[in-house]
Amino acid sequence: MADDSVKSEASAHQENNNGDNKSSQKVVSSNAEEAAENQTLSKRQRKKLQKQQKWEDDRDLRKQRRKERKQQRQLQRHNHQEEDGGEAQKCRKRPRREVTPSSLKLVVDCSFDNLMLVKDVGKLHKQIQRCYSENRRALHPVQFYLTSLGGQLKQSMDEKDKGWVNWKDITIKSEHYGEVVAKEELVYLTSDSPNVLEELDHKKAYVIGGLVDHNHHKGITFERAKELGIAHAQLPLSSFVRMNSRKVLAVNHVFEIILAYMEQGSWQKAFFTILPQRKGAVAVVEDGTTIQEKEEEDSDSDPDTPDQTEKQAQT
Ligand SMILES: C[S@@+](CC[C@H](N)C(=O)[O-])C[C@H]1O[C@@H](n2cnc3c(N)ncnc32)[C@H](O)[C@@H]1O
């Protein structure tokens, strides 16, 4: 009998080692059996059994502790929700901004693709992403066009941001802007134009050269505009700001300045809101003196690369 019970205990013990605690309950069913067992089992086996027994005995205690921990977590969650709920309510009380889409068209002309190195195409890609996201959250979003999309830029978009095919409120064409928008509507924005933009005409389509060239192709957009016989103009930077670097801005900065001007109705405010600090922009008052010094950082840096704070549009 004893031998049989040892056998069954040993096999139950084996099962226990495999994690079956129920079997161990049977094994330790009576004190008499335990005593017999203790005599026949090795010291190591006895220790194991004792450990299992303790584990069984502590089951309720563990259950109780688990319950307490759960209650504590629930309480913490509840407290956090109350705090956040207060904040969320405060946010809800803020007046909703009325979005009024503008009829003005902003075209990014991507016809310079073959003039750029892959790394600059990557920068342009980010600048375009930035234009898209800024327009989506603008108070007066423009009619955004991307024209002549193809080549390296499209490849970059297909590889790094497949979601572009689902972009909303944007017209993306592989055709040249001259085939998409009526010629008389077009105004090429270019820093080399002698014409200075004073007001925005909401019936016009303003074209921005989709180019990151570190000024290697100086004047290229001005030449193109003249060849096509379309209007051109530069932003009125000189009238409102003095900068410690060239007045050639990155695509997204031009785009965002237009959005900011439509929202704030002031070129000066728009420039100061958007221009990166490293441009060292300083406001100009009527007599030509300066009134506001912006922190100067990296004054020799590349005008094509947006500010450090503008991670989305960076290289
Ligand atoms: C990095 S720039 C390209 C510079 C290029 N060498 C060129 O000839 O246009 C990107 C585009 O932003 C626009 N842009 C930059 N600075 C401007 C300014 N001061 N006034 C008007 N447009 C500007 C132009 O459309 C320009 O093609």
The ligand as an SDF file (V2000), in Angstrom:
LIG
                    3D

 27 29  0  0  0  0  0  0  0  0999 V2000
   14.4250   77.4710  -52.5500 C   0  0  0  0  0  0  0  0  0  0  0  0
   13.5580   78.5070  -53.5850 S   0  0  0  0  0  0  0  0  0  0  0  0
   14.2520   78.0680  -55.1720 C   0  0  0  0  0  0  0  0  0  0  0  0
   15.2720   79.0100  -55.6270 C   0  0  0  0  0  0  0  0  0  0  0  0
   15.5470   78.8940  -57.0930 C   0  0  0  0  0  0  0  0  0  0  0  0
   16.9440   79.1390  -57.3480 N   0  0  0  0  0  0  0  0  0  0  0  0
   14.7110   79.8370  -57.9100 C   0  0  0  0  0  0  0  0  0  0  0  0
   15.2450   80.3920  -58.8890 O   0  0  0  0  0  0  0  0  0  0  0  0
   13.5190   79.9910  -57.6340 O   0  0  0  0  0  0  0  0  0  0  0  0
   11.9530   77.7950  -53.6500 C   0  0  0  0  0  0  0  0  0  0  0  0
   10.8770   78.6450  -54.2220 C   0  0  0  0  0  0  0  0  0  0  0  0
   10.3240   79.4810  -53.2190 O   0  0  0  0  0  0  0  0  0  0  0  0
    9.8370   80.6610  -53.8030 C   0  0  0  0  0  0  0  0  0  0  0  0
   10.5210   81.7990  -53.1510 N   0  0  0  0  0  0  0  0  0  0  0  0
   11.5980   81.7430  -52.3370 C   0  0  0  0  0  0  0  0  0  0  0  0
   11.9050   82.9550  -51.8720 N   0  0  0  0  0  0  0  0  0  0  0  0
   11.0160   83.8120  -52.4040 C   0  0  0  0  0  0  0  0  0  0  0  0
   10.8020   85.2160  -52.2860 C   0  0  0  0  0  0  0  0  0  0  0  0
   11.5860   85.9910  -51.5440 N   0  0  0  0  0  0  0  0  0  0  0  0
    9.7720   85.7660  -52.9820 N   0  0  0  0  0  0  0  0  0  0  0  0
    8.9700   85.0020  -53.7370 C   0  0  0  0  0  0  0  0  0  0  0  0
    9.1110   83.6770  -53.8600 N   0  0  0  0  0  0  0  0  0  0  0  0
   10.1130   83.0730  -53.2030 C   0  0  0  0  0  0  0  0  0  0  0  0
   10.1340   80.5960  -55.2690 C   0  0  0  0  0  0  0  0  0  0  0  0
    9.0170   80.1580  -55.9500 O   0  0  0  0  0  0  0  0  0  0  0  0
   11.2540   79.5650  -55.3240 C   0  0  0  0  0  0  0  0  0  0  0  0
   11.2940   78.9270  -56.5560 O   0  0  0  0  0  0  0  0  0  0  0  0
  1  2  1  0
  2  3  1  0
  2 10  1  0
  3  4  1  0
  4  5  1  0
  5  6  1  0
  5  7  1  0
  7  8  2  0
  7  9  1  0
 10 11  1  0
 11 12  1  0
 11 26  1  0
 12 13  1  0
 13 14  1  0
 13 24  1  0
 14 15  1  0
 14 23  1  0
 15 16  2  0
 16 17  1  0
 17 18  1  0
 17 23  2  0
 18 19  1  0
 18 20  2  0
 20 21  1  0
 21 22  2  0
 22 23  1  0
 24 25  1  0
 24 26  1  0
 26 27  1  0
M  CHG  2   2   1   9  -1
M  END
$$$$
